[in-house]
Amino acid sequence: MPHTDEETDRDFDEAVNMTPRELEDWLDTDASKEAGQHKGGAAETTGHESGRRIVALLRAKKGDLTGDDRKHMRKVVGYVHRHLAQRPDGDVTDTRWRHSLMNWGHDPLR
C-alpha cells in the first residue's frame, strides 16, 4: 500500500536525526567518505551521495518536494530501519556501522 506524503514526511523526520549543518559537516570528513559501498566503481559511496541529497531534502519546503524526492525519503527510512536492526555488539562510537548510518542522516548515539 502506498504511503501518503504525510506518512513519508513523518517517517523521514523520525529516521533523520541530524540537522542539515551537522550532516554537511559529517560528509566533509574522511570517515564519512570511507564508510559504505561504492557502486559500479564510483568514487563516492551510495550513502555519501544519499547524504548530500538528504541535506537538500531537509532544506526544501515540503510543498516543493517531488514524487522522486519522496521516493528517496522512503529509501532513507528503509535503510535506517534495516541498518539499525543490524547493530553490532559493544561500543559503536567509531565503527563503520555508525558512520554508514550517519551518511544517511541518522546518528544512532542520539
C-alpha positions in Angstrom: 0.0 0.0 0.0 1.5 3.4 -1.0 2.4 5.8 1.7 0.8 9.2 1.9 3.1 12.3 1.7 2.3 13.0 5.4 3.4 9.5 6.4 6.6 9.7 4.4 7.4 13.1 5.9 6.8 11.9 9.4 8.8 8.7 8.9 11.7 10.6 7.3 11.7 13.2 10.1 11.9 10.4 12.7 14.6 8.5 10.8 16.8 11.5 10.1 18.0 12.9 13.4 20.9 15.1 12.1 20.5 18.7 11.1 21.5 19.8 7.6 24.6 21.5 9.0 25.6 18.5 11.1 25.2 16.2 8.1 27.2 18.5 5.8 30.0 18.7 8.4 30.0 15.0 8.7 30.0 14.4 5.0 33.2 16.5 4.8 35.1 14.0 7.0 37.4 11.2 5.8 35.4 8.7 7.9 32.2 9.6 6.1 33.9 9.2 2.7 35.3 5.8 3.7 32.0 4.3 5.0 29.7 2.4 2.7 29.8 0.7 -0.7 31.0 2.1 -4.0 28.6 1.2 -6.8 30.0 0.5 -10.2 33.4 1.8 -9.4 32.1 5.2 -8.4 34.4 7.4 -6.4 31.6 8.3 -4.0 29.7 5.7 -1.9 26.0 5.3 -2.2 25.4 6.6 1.3 27.6 9.6 0.9 25.7 10.6 -2.3 22.4 10.0 -0.4 23.6 12.2 2.4 24.1 15.1 0.0 20.6 14.6 -1.2 19.2 14.4 2.3 20.8 17.8 3.1 18.8 19.2 0.2 15.6 17.5 1.3 15.9 18.8 4.8 16.3 22.3 3.5 13.4 22.1 1.0 9.9 23.3 1.7 7.5 20.3 2.0 5.4 21.8 -0.8 8.3 21.8 -3.2 9.1 18.1 -2.8 8.6 15.9 -5.9 7.5 12.3 -6.1 11.1 11.4 -6.7 12.1 13.3 -3.6 9.6 11.3 -1.5 10.7 8.1 -3.1 14.2 8.8 -1.9 12.9 9.7 1.5 11.2 6.3 1.7 14.6 4.7 0.7 16.3 6.6 3.6 13.7 5.4 6.1 14.1 1.8 4.9 17.8 1.9 5.0 17.9 3.4 8.5 15.4 0.9 9.9 17.3 -2.1 8.3 20.7 -0.9 9.4 19.5 -0.2 13.0 18.4 -3.8 13.2 21.9 -4.9 12.4 23.5 -3.1 15.4 26.8 -4.7 16.4 27.6 -5.6 20.0 29.8 -3.2 22.0 30.7 0.4 21.7 29.7 1.6 18.2 31.1 5.1 18.6 33.8 4.8 15.9 32.5 2.0 13.7 31.8 1.8 10.0 28.2 0.8 11.0 27.6 4.1 12.8 29.5 6.0 10.1 27.3 4.5 7.4 24.1 5.4 9.2 25.4 8.9 9.7 25.9 9.2 5.9 22.1 8.6 5.7 21.4 11.3 8.3 20.9 9.1 11.4 23.3 9.2 14.4 22.5 6.1 16.4 24.1 7.6 19.5 21.4 10.1 19.9 
